[in-house]
Amino acid sequence: MRFIITNRWHLLAALALTIAGLNTAAAQSSIELENSSWQLVAIHAANDTVFVPEVPQNHLLRFRMDNRLQIEADCNQAGATYNQDGNGLKITDLVTTRKLCVAPSLFNRYILNIMRTVGMRVEGENLIIQTDIASDWMEFEPYVFVPGVSN
């Protein structure tokens, strides 16, 4: 699509519409994480390698009040604190049980990526957790607990 701008008022109007569109896109790319729960869809790594959990419900992030994070990590449980600043996300003070999960387990890769988290973004309804290595990131979808349905 091509526009021909005939005077400075049209230029200003076009510029205002562009800025408004950028602000709307920025607002949609960030969400408040508190009181939300997410289940792992995939872990993306170098060379376009993708790791998909056999049971996504066994890999949850539950962002709680007071910057507390509850983590399901395959056969292990973990907890941490988080600090969200816009699209910046830092996870600290991680503690975890260390049971030996049945192979093939994503526990180690999952926990290491959580410890290296530097940011997040939203793509559609999914949450993307970015690490300090550009090729390593995790994709989550909203998780809703349904009573009576086993994992």
C-alpha positions, 0 to 999 in steps of 0.5 A, a space after each residue: 500500500 502506498 500513500 501520497 502525502 499532499 501537505 504537512 497536515 496529512 504528514 502529521 496525521 499519517 505520523 500520528 496514526 503510525 505512532 498510535 499503531 506502534 503503541 497498540 502493538 507494544 501494549 499487546 506484546 506485554 502482559 502482567 504475569 501476576 496470577 497467571 499460569 502457563 504450560 510449556 509448549 516447546 523449548 527452542 535451542 540452537 540449530 533450530 532444535 525443538 524439545 516438546 514435553 511429552 506431558 505439557 502439564 508437568 512443566 508449569 509456571 505459576 506467577 503468584 502474588 508478591 513476585 513468587 513463582 511456583 514451578 512444575 519441572 517434570 517430576 520435580 517442584 521448584 520455587 523462585 522469585 521474579 521481577 517483571 519490568 515491562 518485557 524484562 523478566 528476571 527469575 532469581 532465588 531458584 530452589 528445586 527438588 532434585 528427583 531423577 525423572 524418567 527419561 527422556 526428561 526436559 528437567 535440566 534444560 527447562 530449569 537452566 533456561 528458567 535460570 537464564 531468563 532475561 525477558 518475555 514477550 507475547 505472541 498471540 496467546 502464547 508467552 515466550 520466555 527469552 534467555 540470555 542466549 538468543 537461540 534458546 527460548 521457551 514457548 508457553 500457552 495459558 494453563 487452566 486447571 480443570 478439577 477431576 482431570 488427571 495430568 
